[in-house]
C-alpha cells in the first residue's frame, strides 16, 4: 500500500487539525499530519513548528521513545534564528520537565531548565517586536525551579 498525498492547498486546514490533536494530547496523530505536509512541502515552516512541538509533547508521555536527535535536526531546519533558539529552549525545557517525575533526576531537571533559560534569554534578545513568548517560558522555568526547590547536582567530592 502507498500513502496518499494531500493537496497543497489544504496545508493550512490540516495543520489546524494537527494543532487540535496536540491539544487533545494526541501527538502521534499531529506528527502523522506533519509528515503528510512534508510530503508535498518539505520546508513548510508552520509544519516544522507543529512537528517539533508534537515530538516534544512525547517527552511527557511515559513509554514513548522520544527521538531527541530527530528533534534537534528538525529545529535546525527552521529558517529563523529566533525560532531555532526558542524551540531549542522548548525542547530542553520539556526534556527537563519529564525528569521531574523521577525524584532521582531532580538535579538533571535543574540543569535542563537552566539550559532552557539560557536559550530563552538569547531568543528574547532577537525576538520579534512585542513577542513575550521567551519571557513567559523563562519565567515558567524559574518558577518551576523555585517551586520544586531544584538545586544543581552536588559534586562527588562534596558527598564525603
DSSP file (Angstrom, degrees, kcal/mol; ACC not computed):
  #  RESIDUE AA STRUCTURE BP1 BP2  ACC     N-H-->O    O-->H-N    N-H-->O    O-->H-N    TCO  KAPPA ALPHA  PHI   PSI    X-CA   Y-CA   Z-CA
    1    1 A X              0   0    0      0, 0.0     2,-0.3     0, 0.0     0, 0.0   0.000 360.0 360.0 360.0 151.3    0.0    0.0    0.0
    2    2 A X        -     0   0    0      0, 0.0     2,-0.2     0, 0.0     0, 0.0  -0.863 360.0-108.7-117.4 151.6    1.1    3.6   -0.6
    3    3 A X        -     0   0    0     -2,-0.3     2,-0.3     1,-0.1     0, 0.0  -0.516  33.7-125.7 -73.0 145.5    0.5    6.7    1.3
    4    4 A X        -     0   0    0     -2,-0.2     2,-0.3     1,-0.0    -1,-0.1  -0.723  21.5-125.6 -91.0 143.8   -1.9    9.2   -0.3
    5    5 A X        -     0   0    0     -2,-0.3     2,-0.1    34,-0.1    32,-0.1  -0.705  16.1-133.1 -91.2 139.1   -0.8   12.8   -0.8
    6    6 A X        -     0   0    0     30,-0.4     2,-0.3    -2,-0.3     5,-0.0  -0.465  32.1-100.1 -79.1 161.6   -2.7   15.7    0.5
    7    7 A X    >   -     0   0    0     -2,-0.1     3,-2.3     1,-0.1     4,-0.2  -0.677  25.2-128.2 -82.4 138.0   -3.4   18.7   -1.8
    8    8 A X  G >  S+     0   0    0     -2,-0.3     3,-1.4     1,-0.3     4,-0.2   0.804 106.9  63.9 -56.5 -31.2   -1.0   21.6   -1.2
    9    9 A X  G 3  S+     0   0    0      1,-0.2    -1,-0.3     2,-0.1     3,-0.3   0.640  97.0  58.1 -68.8 -13.5   -4.0   23.9   -0.9
   10   10 A X  G <> S+     0   0    0     -3,-2.3     4,-2.8     1,-0.2     5,-0.3   0.397  72.5 103.4 -97.1   3.4   -5.2   22.1    2.2
   11   11 A X  H <> S+     0   0    0     -3,-1.4     4,-2.4     1,-0.2     5,-0.2   0.902  80.0  50.3 -55.2 -46.4   -2.0   22.6    4.3
   12   12 A X  H  > S+     0   0    0     -3,-0.3     4,-1.5    -4,-0.2    -1,-0.2   0.913 113.4  45.9 -58.5 -43.9   -3.5   25.3    6.4
   13   13 A X  H  > S+     0   0    0     -4,-0.2     4,-1.6     2,-0.2    -2,-0.2   0.907 113.4  47.8 -66.8 -43.4   -6.5   23.2    7.3
   14   14 A X  H  X S+     0   0    0     -4,-2.8     4,-2.2     1,-0.2    -1,-0.2   0.854 109.0  54.3 -70.7 -31.7   -4.6   20.0    8.0
   15   15 A X  H  X S+     0   0    0     -4,-2.4     4,-2.5    -5,-0.3    -1,-0.2   0.861 104.3  55.4 -68.2 -33.1   -2.2   21.9   10.2
   16   16 A X  H  X S+     0   0    0     -4,-1.5     4,-2.0    -5,-0.2    -1,-0.2   0.903 107.9  49.5 -60.7 -40.0   -5.2   23.2   12.2
   17   17 A X  H  X S+     0   0    0     -4,-1.6     4,-2.6     2,-0.2    -2,-0.2   0.903 108.7  52.2 -64.8 -41.1   -6.1   19.6   12.7
   18   18 A X  H  X S+     0   0    0     -4,-2.2     4,-2.1     1,-0.2    -2,-0.2   0.918 109.3  49.3 -62.0 -42.8   -2.6   18.8   13.8
   19   19 A X  H  X S+     0   0    0     -4,-2.5     4,-2.1     1,-0.2    -1,-0.2   0.894 110.4  51.8 -61.9 -39.0   -2.8   21.6   16.4
   20   20 A X  H  X S+     0   0    0     -4,-2.0     4,-1.3     2,-0.2    -2,-0.2   0.912 107.9  50.8 -64.5 -42.8   -6.1   20.3   17.6
   21   21 A X  H  <>S+     0   0    0     -4,-2.6     5,-2.8     1,-0.2    -1,-0.2   0.879 108.3  53.2 -63.2 -37.0   -4.7   16.8   18.0
   22   22 A X  H ><5S+     0   0    0     -4,-2.1     3,-1.8     1,-0.2    -1,-0.2   0.931 107.7  50.5 -61.5 -43.6   -1.8   18.2   20.1
   23   23 A X  H 3<5S+     0   0    0     -4,-2.1    -1,-0.2     1,-0.3    -2,-0.2   0.756 107.2  54.7 -68.1 -21.7   -4.4   20.0   22.3
   24   24 A X  T 3<5S-     0   0    0     -4,-1.3    -1,-0.3    -5,-0.1    -2,-0.2   0.289 121.2-110.5 -89.7   9.1   -6.2   16.6   22.7
   25   25 A X  T < 5S+     0   0    0     -3,-1.8    -3,-0.2    -5,-0.1     2,-0.2   0.880  82.1 126.8  63.2  40.0   -2.9   15.1   23.9
   26   26 A X    >>< +     0   0    0     -5,-2.8     4,-1.5    -8,-0.1     3,-0.8  -0.569  21.0 160.4-122.4  64.3   -2.5   13.0   20.7
   27   27 A X  H 3>  +     0   0    0      1,-0.2     4,-2.8     2,-0.2     5,-0.2   0.815  69.4  63.4 -61.1 -30.1    0.9   13.9   19.4
   28   28 A X  H 3> S+     0   0    0      1,-0.2     4,-2.1     2,-0.2    -1,-0.2   0.898 104.3  46.9 -61.4 -39.2    1.2   10.8   17.2
   29   29 A X  H <> S+     0   0    0     -3,-0.8     4,-2.0     2,-0.2    -1,-0.2   0.891 112.3  49.9 -69.5 -38.2   -1.7   12.0   15.1
   30   30 A X  H  X S+     0   0    0     -4,-1.5     4,-2.2     2,-0.2    -2,-0.2   0.910 110.2  51.1 -64.4 -41.2   -0.2   15.5   14.9
   31   31 A X  H  X S+     0   0    0     -4,-2.8     4,-2.3     1,-0.2    -2,-0.2   0.917 108.2  52.1 -60.9 -44.5    3.1   14.0   13.8
   32   32 A X  H  X S+     0   0    0     -4,-2.1     4,-1.8     1,-0.2    -1,-0.2   0.907 108.9  49.9 -59.7 -43.0    1.5   12.0   11.1
   33   33 A X  H  X S+     0   0    0     -4,-2.0     4,-2.1     1,-0.2    -1,-0.2   0.919 109.1  51.9 -62.9 -43.3   -0.3   15.0    9.7
   34   34 A X  H  X S+     0   0    0     -4,-2.2     4,-2.7     1,-0.2    -1,-0.2   0.898 106.8  53.1 -61.4 -39.9    3.0   16.9    9.6
   35   35 A X  H  X S+     0   0    0     -4,-2.3     4,-1.3     1,-0.2    -1,-0.2   0.886 107.3  52.6 -62.1 -37.6    4.7   14.1    7.7
   36   36 A X  H  X S+     0   0    0     -4,-1.8     4,-0.6     2,-0.2   -30,-0.4   0.891 109.5  48.9 -63.7 -38.8    1.8   14.3    5.2
   37   37 A X  H >X S+     0   0    0     -4,-2.1     4,-2.3     1,-0.2     3,-1.5   0.929 107.6  54.4 -65.1 -44.7    2.5   18.1    4.8
   38   38 A X  H 3< S+     0   0    0     -4,-2.7     4,-0.2     1,-0.3    -1,-0.2   0.787  97.4  65.9 -61.7 -26.6    6.3   17.4    4.4
   39   39 A X  H 3< S+     0   0    0     -4,-1.3    -1,-0.3     1,-0.2    -2,-0.2   0.796 117.8  24.4 -64.7 -27.2    5.4   15.0    1.5
   40   40 A X  H << S+     0   0    0     -3,-1.5    -2,-0.2    -4,-0.6    -1,-0.2   0.598 140.9  22.6-111.5 -16.3    4.1   18.0   -0.5
   41   41 A X    ><  -     0   0    0     -4,-2.3     3,-1.9    -5,-0.1    -1,-0.2  -0.597  66.2-176.7-151.0  80.5    6.0   20.9    1.1
   42   42 A X  T 3  S+     0   0    0      1,-0.3    -4,-0.1    -4,-0.2    -3,-0.1   0.713  82.7  42.3 -58.5 -25.9    9.2   19.7    2.8
   43   43 A X  T 3  S+     0   0    0     -5,-0.1     2,-0.4     4,-0.0    -1,-0.3   0.118  72.2 147.3-110.6  21.8   10.3   23.0    4.2
   44   44 A X    <>  -     0   0    0     -3,-1.9     4,-2.0     1,-0.2     5,-0.1  -0.435  36.0-156.5 -61.6 114.6    6.9   24.3    5.4
   45   45 A X  H  > S+     0   0    0     -2,-0.4     4,-2.0     1,-0.2    -1,-0.2   0.861  89.0  52.3 -66.8 -38.3    7.9   26.3    8.5
   46   46 A X  H  > S+     0   0    0      1,-0.2     4,-2.2     2,-0.2    -1,-0.2   0.908 110.9  48.3 -64.1 -40.8    4.5   26.1   10.2
   47   47 A X  H  > S+     0   0    0      1,-0.2     4,-2.7     2,-0.2    -2,-0.2   0.877 108.1  55.0 -67.2 -37.1    4.5   22.3    9.9
   48   48 A X  H  X S+     0   0    0     -4,-2.0     4,-2.7     2,-0.2    -1,-0.2   0.915 109.0  48.1 -60.8 -42.3    8.1   22.2   11.2
   49   49 A X  H  X S+     0   0    0     -4,-2.0     4,-2.6     2,-0.2    -2,-0.2   0.941 113.3  45.8 -64.4 -47.8    7.0   24.1   14.3
   50   50 A X  H  X S+     0   0    0     -4,-2.2     4,-2.7     1,-0.2    -2,-0.2   0.906 113.4  51.5 -61.2 -40.6    3.9   21.8   14.9
   51   51 A X  H  X S+     0   0    0     -4,-2.7     4,-2.8     2,-0.2    -2,-0.2   0.926 109.9  48.2 -61.9 -47.0    6.1   18.8   14.3
   52   52 A X  H  X S+     0   0    0     -4,-2.7     4,-2.6     1,-0.2     5,-0.2   0.937 113.9  47.0 -58.8 -47.9    8.7   19.9   16.8
   53   53 A X  H  X S+     0   0    0     -4,-2.6     4,-1.7     1,-0.2    -2,-0.2   0.904 113.0  48.4 -63.6 -41.2    6.0   20.6   19.4
   54   54 A X  H  X S+     0   0    0     -4,-2.7     4,-0.9     2,-0.2    -1,-0.2   0.907 111.9  49.4 -66.3 -40.9    4.3   17.3   18.8
   55   55 A X  H >< S+     0   0    0     -4,-2.8     3,-0.7     1,-0.2     4,-0.2   0.913 113.4  46.3 -63.1 -41.4    7.7   15.4   19.1
   56   56 A X  H >< S+     0   0    0     -4,-2.6     3,-1.5     1,-0.2     4,-0.4   0.753  99.7  68.8 -75.2 -22.0    8.5   17.2   22.3
   57   57 A X  H >< S+     0   0    0     -4,-1.7     3,-1.4     1,-0.3     4,-0.3   0.843  89.7  66.1 -57.8 -31.8    4.9   16.5   23.6
   58   58 A X  G X< S+     0   0    0     -4,-0.9     3,-1.2    -3,-0.7     6,-0.3   0.685  80.5  78.4 -66.9 -17.8    6.1   12.9   23.7
   59   59 A X  G <  S+     0   0    0     -3,-1.5    -1,-0.3     1,-0.3    -2,-0.2   0.848  96.6  45.7 -58.4 -33.4    8.6   13.8   26.5
   60   60 A X  G <  S+     0   0    0     -3,-1.4     2,-0.8    -4,-0.4    -1,-0.3   0.491  93.4  92.3 -91.4  -2.5    5.7   13.8   29.0
   61   61 A X  S X  S-     0   0    0     -3,-1.2     3,-1.5    -4,-0.3     2,-0.1  -0.826  75.7-135.4 -93.9 113.0    4.2   10.5   27.7
   62   62 A X  T 3  S+     0   0    0     -2,-0.8     3,-0.1     1,-0.2    -2,-0.1  -0.374  86.8  22.4 -63.3 141.7    5.6    7.6   29.6
   63   63 A X  T 3  S+     0   0    0      1,-0.3     2,-0.5    -2,-0.1    -1,-0.2   0.358  92.6 118.7  85.0  -6.8    6.6    4.6   27.5
   64   64 A X    <   -     0   0    0     -3,-1.5     2,-0.7    -6,-0.3    -1,-0.3  -0.819  65.0-130.7 -95.1 128.9    7.0    6.7   24.3
   65   65 A X        -     0   0    0     -2,-0.5     2,-0.4    -3,-0.1    -6,-0.1  -0.682  22.5-146.8 -79.2 115.3   10.5    6.7   22.9
   66   66 A X        -     0   0    0     -2,-0.7     2,-1.3    -8,-0.1     3,-0.2  -0.690   5.5-139.9 -86.5 132.9   11.4   10.3   22.2
   67   67 A X     >  +     0   0    0     -2,-0.4     4,-2.1     1,-0.2     5,-0.2  -0.654  27.8 172.5 -94.7  79.8   13.6   10.9   19.2
   68   68 A X  H  > S+     0   0    0     -2,-1.3     4,-2.2     1,-0.2    -1,-0.2   0.875  76.7  51.1 -58.9 -42.0   16.0   13.6   20.6
   69   69 A X  H  > S+     0   0    0      1,-0.2     4,-2.3     2,-0.2    -1,-0.2   0.906 109.4  51.0 -63.6 -41.4   18.3   13.6   17.6
   70   70 A X  H  > S+     0   0    0      2,-0.2     4,-2.5     1,-0.2    -1,-0.2   0.907 108.3  52.1 -62.9 -41.8   15.4   14.0   15.2
   71   71 A X  H  X S+     0   0    0     -4,-2.1     4,-2.6     1,-0.2    -1,-0.2   0.930 110.0  49.0 -60.3 -45.4   14.1   16.9   17.2
   72   72 A X  H  X S+     0   0    0     -4,-2.2     4,-1.7     1,-0.2    -1,-0.2   0.903 111.6  49.5 -60.8 -42.0   17.5   18.6   17.0
   73   73 A X  H  X S+     0   0    0     -4,-2.3     4,-0.6     2,-0.2    -1,-0.2   0.891 111.4  48.4 -65.6 -39.9   17.6   18.0   13.3
   74   74 A X  H >< S+     0   0    0     -4,-2.5     3,-1.2     1,-0.2     4,-0.4   0.909 108.1  54.1 -68.6 -41.5   14.2   19.5   12.7
   75   75 A X  H >< S+     0   0    0     -4,-2.6     3,-1.7     1,-0.3    -1,-0.2   0.897 103.0  58.2 -58.1 -39.6   14.9   22.5   14.8
   76   76 A X  H 3< S+     0   0    0     -4,-1.7    -1,-0.3     1,-0.3    -2,-0.2   0.723  97.5  62.5 -63.3 -21.3   18.0   23.1   12.6
   77   77 A X  T << S+     0   0    0     -3,-1.2    -1,-0.3    -4,-0.6     2,-0.2   0.578  76.8 108.1 -82.2  -9.3   15.7   23.3    9.6
   78   78 A X    <   -     0   0    0     -3,-1.7     6,-0.1    -4,-0.4   -33,-0.0  -0.503  63.9-147.7 -68.9 136.2   13.9   26.4   10.9
   79   79 A X  S    S+     0   0    0     -2,-0.2     2,-0.4     4,-0.0    -1,-0.1   0.826  73.9  77.7 -76.2 -32.5   14.8   29.4    8.9
   80   80 A X     >  -     0   0    0      1,-0.1     4,-2.4     2,-0.0     5,-0.2  -0.642  67.6-149.0 -86.6 130.7   14.6   32.0   11.7
   81   81 A X  H  > S+     0   0    0     -2,-0.4     4,-2.4     1,-0.2     5,-0.2   0.889 102.3  55.3 -60.9 -38.7   17.4   32.2   14.2
   82   82 A X  H  > S+     0   0    0      1,-0.2     4,-3.1    44,-0.2     5,-0.2   0.944 109.1  45.7 -58.4 -48.6   14.8   33.3   16.8
   83   83 A X  H  > S+     0   0    0      1,-0.2     4,-2.7     2,-0.2     5,-0.3   0.891 111.1  52.6 -65.3 -39.1   12.7   30.2   16.1
   84   84 A X  H  X S+     0   0    0     -4,-2.4     4,-1.2     2,-0.2    -1,-0.2   0.929 116.0  40.5 -61.4 -43.9   15.8   27.9   16.3
   85   85 A X  H  X S+     0   0    0     -4,-2.4     4,-1.9     2,-0.2    -2,-0.2   0.932 116.8  48.4 -70.0 -46.2   16.8   29.3   19.6
   86   86 A X  H  X S+     0   0    0     -4,-3.1     4,-2.1    -5,-0.2    -2,-0.2   0.924 113.7  45.4 -62.3 -47.1   13.3   29.5   21.1
   87   87 A X  H  X S+     0   0    0     -4,-2.7     4,-2.3     2,-0.2    -1,-0.2   0.753 107.7  58.1 -74.4 -22.5   12.3   25.9   20.1
   88   88 A X  H  X S+     0   0    0     -4,-1.2     4,-2.6    -5,-0.3    -1,-0.2   0.910 107.4  49.2 -65.0 -41.9   15.6   24.6   21.4
   89   89 A X  H  X S+     0   0    0     -4,-1.9     4,-2.8     2,-0.2    -2,-0.2   0.921 110.0  50.1 -60.7 -44.5   14.6   26.1   24.7
   90   90 A X  H  X S+     0   0    0     -4,-2.1     4,-2.8     2,-0.2     5,-0.3   0.933 111.4  49.3 -58.6 -46.5   11.2   24.5   24.4
   91   91 A X  H  X S+     0   0    0     -4,-2.3     4,-2.2     1,-0.2    -2,-0.2   0.936 113.5  44.9 -59.0 -49.4   12.9   21.1   23.7
   92   92 A X  H  X S+     0   0    0     -4,-2.6     4,-2.2     1,-0.2    -1,-0.2   0.897 113.6  50.8 -63.8 -40.4   15.3   21.5   26.7
   93   93 A X  H  X S+     0   0    0     -4,-2.8     4,-2.8     2,-0.2    -2,-0.2   0.932 111.3  46.6 -63.3 -46.3   12.5   22.6   29.0
   94   94 A X  H  X S+     0   0    0     -4,-2.8     4,-1.7     1,-0.2    -1,-0.2   0.876 111.6  51.5 -66.5 -36.5   10.2   19.7   28.1
   95   95 A X  H  X S+     0   0    0     -4,-2.2     4,-1.1    -5,-0.3    -1,-0.2   0.919 112.7  46.5 -63.3 -42.8   13.0   17.2   28.5
   96   96 A X  H  X S+     0   0    0     -4,-2.2     4,-0.9     1,-0.2     3,-0.4   0.901 108.9  54.0 -66.9 -41.9   13.8   18.7   31.9
   97   97 A X  H  < S+     0   0    0     -4,-2.8     3,-0.4     1,-0.2     4,-0.4   0.847 104.1  56.3 -63.4 -32.8   10.1   18.7   33.0
   98   98 A X  H >< S+     0   0    0     -4,-1.7     3,-1.0     1,-0.2    -1,-0.2   0.847 102.5  56.5 -65.5 -32.5    9.9   15.0   32.1
   99   99 A X  H >< S+     0   0    0     -4,-1.1     3,-1.7    -3,-0.4     6,-0.4   0.758  90.3  73.5 -69.4 -24.5   12.8   14.4   34.5
  100  100 A X  T 3< S+     0   0    0     -4,-0.9    -1,-0.2    -3,-0.4    -2,-0.2   0.735  82.8  69.9 -62.0 -21.6   10.9   16.0   37.4
  101  101 A X  T <  S+     0   0    0     -3,-1.0     2,-0.6    -4,-0.4    -1,-0.3   0.711  94.0  61.3 -70.1 -19.2    8.7   12.9   37.5
  102  102 A X  S X  S-     0   0    0     -3,-1.7     3,-2.4    -4,-0.2     4,-0.2  -0.935  73.3-152.9-112.7 113.6   11.6   10.9   38.9
  103  103 A X  G >  S+     0   0    0     -2,-0.6     3,-1.2     1,-0.3     4,-0.2   0.793  96.1  60.9 -55.3 -29.5   13.0   12.1   42.2
  104  104 A X  G 3  S+     0   0    0      1,-0.2    -1,-0.3     2,-0.1     3,-0.2   0.640 102.8  52.7 -72.2 -12.4   16.4   10.7   41.4
  105  105 A X  G <> S+     0   0    0     -3,-2.4     4,-2.3    -6,-0.4     3,-0.4   0.272  72.5 110.0-105.8  10.0   16.6   13.0   38.4
  106  106 A X  H <> S+     0   0    0     -3,-1.2     4,-2.2     1,-0.2    -1,-0.1   0.881  78.9  49.3 -56.5 -43.2   15.8   16.3   40.1
  107  107 A X  H  > S+     0   0    0      1,-0.2     4,-2.0     2,-0.2    46,-0.3   0.850 110.8  50.9 -68.3 -31.4   19.4   17.7   39.7
  108  108 A X  H  > S+     0   0    0     -3,-0.4     4,-2.4     2,-0.2    -1,-0.2   0.865 107.9  53.1 -70.7 -35.2   19.3   16.8   36.0
  109  109 A X  H  X S+     0   0    0     -4,-2.3     4,-2.7     2,-0.2     5,-0.2   0.909 107.0  52.7 -63.3 -41.8   16.0   18.6   35.7
  110  110 A X  H  X S+     0   0    0     -4,-2.2     4,-2.4    41,-0.3    -2,-0.2   0.947 110.3  47.1 -57.1 -49.5   17.6   21.6   37.2
  111  111 A X  H  X S+     0   0    0     -4,-2.0     4,-2.2     1,-0.2    -2,-0.2   0.903 112.4  49.8 -61.1 -42.0   20.4   21.6   34.7
  112  112 A X  H  X S+     0   0    0     -4,-2.4     4,-2.3     2,-0.2    -1,-0.2   0.907 110.9  48.7 -64.2 -41.9   17.9   21.1   31.8
  113  113 A X  H  X S+     0   0    0     -4,-2.7     4,-2.6     1,-0.2    -1,-0.2   0.881 110.4  51.7 -66.0 -37.2   15.8   24.0   33.0
  114  114 A X  H  X S+     0   0    0     -4,-2.4     4,-2.0    -5,-0.2    -1,-0.2   0.884 109.1  50.4 -66.4 -37.6   18.9   26.2   33.3
  115  115 A X  H  X S+     0   0    0     -4,-2.2     4,-1.8     2,-0.2    -2,-0.2   0.909 111.1  49.3 -64.2 -41.3   19.9   25.3   29.7
  116  116 A X  H  X S+     0   0    0     -4,-2.3     4,-2.5     1,-0.2    -2,-0.2   0.919 107.7  54.2 -63.2 -43.1   16.4   26.2   28.6
  117  117 A X  H  X S+     0   0    0     -4,-2.6     4,-2.3     1,-0.2    -1,-0.2   0.900 105.8  53.4 -57.1 -41.9   16.6   29.5   30.4
  118  118 A X  H  X S+     0   0    0     -4,-2.0     4,-2.0     1,-0.2    -1,-0.2   0.920 109.7  47.5 -59.2 -44.5   19.8   30.3   28.6
  119  119 A X  H  X S+     0   0    0     -4,-1.8     4,-2.8     1,-0.2    -2,-0.2   0.895 110.8  51.5 -64.7 -39.5   18.1   29.7   25.2
  120  120 A X  H  X S+     0   0    0     -4,-2.5     4,-2.2     2,-0.2    -1,-0.2   0.867 107.1  53.3 -66.8 -35.4   15.1   31.8   26.3
  121  121 A X  H  X S+     0   0    0     -4,-2.3     4,-1.3     2,-0.2    -1,-0.2   0.929 112.3  45.0 -62.0 -44.7   17.5   34.7   27.2
  122  122 A X  H  X S+     0   0    0     -4,-2.0     4,-1.0     1,-0.2     3,-0.4   0.941 114.3  47.6 -64.5 -47.1   19.1   34.5   23.8
  123  123 A X  H  X S+     0   0    0     -4,-2.8     4,-0.6     1,-0.2     3,-0.3   0.828 105.4  59.9 -67.9 -29.5   15.8   34.3   22.0
  124  124 A X  H >< S+     0   0    0     -4,-2.2     3,-0.6     1,-0.2    -1,-0.2   0.890 103.1  52.7 -62.4 -37.5   14.3   37.2   24.0
  125  125 A X  H 3< S+     0   0    0     -4,-1.3    -1,-0.2    -3,-0.4    -2,-0.2   0.784 119.3  33.5 -68.8 -27.2   17.1   39.4   22.6
  126  126 A X  H 3< S+     0   0    0     -4,-1.0    -1,-0.2    -3,-0.3   -44,-0.2   0.281  90.4 126.6-112.5   9.8   16.3   38.5   19.0
  127  127 A X    <<  -     0   0    0     -4,-0.6     3,-0.1    -3,-0.6    -3,-0.1  -0.270  69.9 -95.3 -66.4 151.7   12.6   38.1   19.3
  128  128 A X    >   -     0   0    0      1,-0.1     3,-1.7     2,-0.1    -1,-0.1  -0.298  61.1 -75.2 -59.7 154.0   10.2   40.0   17.0
  129  129 A X  T 3  S+     0   0    0      1,-0.3    -1,-0.1    -3,-0.1     3,-0.1  -0.243 118.8  11.1 -54.1 136.2    8.9   43.2   18.5
  130  130 A X  T 3  S+     0   0    0      1,-0.2     2,-0.7    -3,-0.1    -1,-0.3   0.680  88.7 138.7  66.7  22.1    6.2   42.7   21.2
  131  131 A X    <   +     0   0    0     -3,-1.7    -1,-0.2     1,-0.1     3,-0.2  -0.871  22.5 172.7 -98.0 112.6    6.9   38.9   21.4
  132  132 A X     >  +     0   0    0     -2,-0.7     4,-2.5     1,-0.2     3,-0.3   0.401  46.9 105.5 -97.8   1.1    6.7   37.9   25.0
  133  133 A X  H  > S+     0   0    0      1,-0.2     4,-2.3     2,-0.2     5,-0.2   0.894  80.4  47.4 -53.4 -48.7    6.9   34.1   24.4
  134  134 A X  H  > S+     0   0    0     -3,-0.2     4,-2.6     1,-0.2    -1,-0.2   0.885 112.2  51.5 -62.8 -34.7   10.6   33.7   25.5
  135  135 A X  H  > S+     0   0    0     -3,-0.3     4,-2.8     2,-0.2     5,-0.2   0.928 109.5  49.2 -65.3 -45.3    9.9   35.8   28.7
  136  136 A X  H  X S+     0   0    0     -4,-2.5     4,-2.1     1,-0.2    -2,-0.2   0.906 114.3  44.9 -61.3 -42.3    6.9   33.7   29.6
  137  137 A X  H  X S+     0   0    0     -4,-2.3     4,-2.4    -5,-0.2    -2,-0.2   0.906 112.1  52.2 -69.7 -41.4    8.9   30.5   29.2
  138  138 A X  H  X S+     0   0    0     -4,-2.6     4,-2.4    -5,-0.2    -2,-0.2   0.951 112.0  46.0 -56.4 -51.6   11.9   31.9   31.0
  139  139 A X  H  X S+     0   0    0     -4,-2.8     4,-2.7     1,-0.2    -1,-0.2   0.882 110.4  53.7 -61.8 -39.5    9.7   32.9   34.0
  140  140 A X  H  X S+     0   0    0     -4,-2.1     4,-2.1    -5,-0.2    -1,-0.2   0.913 109.4  47.9 -62.0 -43.4    7.9   29.5   34.0
  141  141 A X  H  X S+     0   0    0     -4,-2.4     4,-2.4     2,-0.2    -2,-0.2   0.928 112.4  49.3 -62.6 -45.0   11.2   27.6   34.2
  142  142 A X  H  X S+     0   0    0     -4,-2.4     4,-2.2     1,-0.2    -2,-0.2   0.910 110.7  49.6 -62.3 -42.5   12.4   29.9   37.0
  143  143 A X  H  X S+     0   0    0     -4,-2.7     4,-3.2     1,-0.2    -1,-0.2   0.874 109.5  52.3 -64.5 -36.7    9.1   29.4   38.9
  144  144 A X  H  X S+     0   0    0     -4,-2.1     4,-2.6     2,-0.2     6,-0.2   0.921 108.3  50.5 -65.0 -43.3    9.4   25.6   38.5
  145  145 A X  H  <>S+     0   0    0     -4,-2.4     5,-2.2     2,-0.2     4,-0.5   0.922 115.9  42.9 -58.9 -44.3   13.0   25.6   39.9
  146  146 A X  H ><5S+     0   0    0     -4,-2.2     3,-0.8     3,-0.2    -2,-0.2   0.943 115.3  47.7 -67.2 -48.3   11.7   27.6   42.9
  147  147 A X  H 3<5S+     0   0    0     -4,-3.2    -2,-0.2     1,-0.3    -1,-0.2   0.887 118.3  40.3 -61.7 -41.4    8.6   25.6   43.4
  148  148 A X  T 3<5S-     0   0    0     -4,-2.6    -1,-0.3    -5,-0.2    -2,-0.2   0.459 105.2-128.1 -87.9  -1.9   10.4   22.3   43.2
  149  149 A X  T < 5 -     0   0    0     -3,-0.8    -3,-0.2    -4,-0.5     2,-0.1   0.906  40.8-174.7  54.7  44.6   13.4   23.5   45.2
  150  150 A X      < -     0   0    0     -5,-2.2     2,-0.3    -6,-0.2    -1,-0.2  -0.450   6.4-173.5 -75.2 144.4   15.7   22.3   42.5
  151  151 A X        -     0   0    0     -2,-0.1   -41,-0.3     1,-0.0   -40,-0.2  -0.922  31.0 -92.4-132.8 156.2   19.4   22.6   43.0
  152  152 A X        -     0   0    0     -2,-0.3     2,-0.1     1,-0.1   -44,-0.1  -0.300  58.9 -84.2 -63.8 157.5   22.5   21.9   40.9
  153  153 A X        -     0   0    0    -46,-0.3     2,-0.2     1,-0.1    -1,-0.1  -0.398  46.9-117.5 -63.8 134.8   23.9   18.5   41.1
  154  154 A X        -     0   0    0     -2,-0.1     2,-0.1    -3,-0.1    -1,-0.1  -0.516  29.9-111.2 -73.4 140.4   26.3   18.1   44.0
  155  155 A X    >   -     0   0    0     -2,-0.2     3,-0.9     1,-0.1     4,-0.5  -0.425  23.6-119.0 -68.6 148.1   29.9   17.3   43.1
  156  156 A X  G >  S+     0   0    0      1,-0.3     3,-1.5     2,-0.2     4,-0.3   0.877 113.1  57.2 -56.3 -40.8   31.0   13.8   44.0
  157  157 A X  G >  S+     0   0    0      1,-0.3     3,-1.1     2,-0.2    -1,-0.3   0.806  99.0  60.6 -62.6 -29.2   33.7   15.2   46.3
  158  158 A X  G <  S+     0   0    0     -3,-0.9    -1,-0.3     1,-0.2    -2,-0.2   0.604  87.3  74.4 -75.9 -10.5   31.1   17.1   48.4
  159  159 A X  G <         0   0    0     -3,-1.5    -1,-0.2    -4,-0.5    -2,-0.2   0.651 360.0 360.0 -76.8 -14.6   29.3   13.9   49.3
  160  160 A X    <         0   0    0     -3,-1.1    -1,-0.2    -4,-0.3    -2,-0.2   0.407 360.0 360.0-105.3 360.0   32.0   12.9   51.8
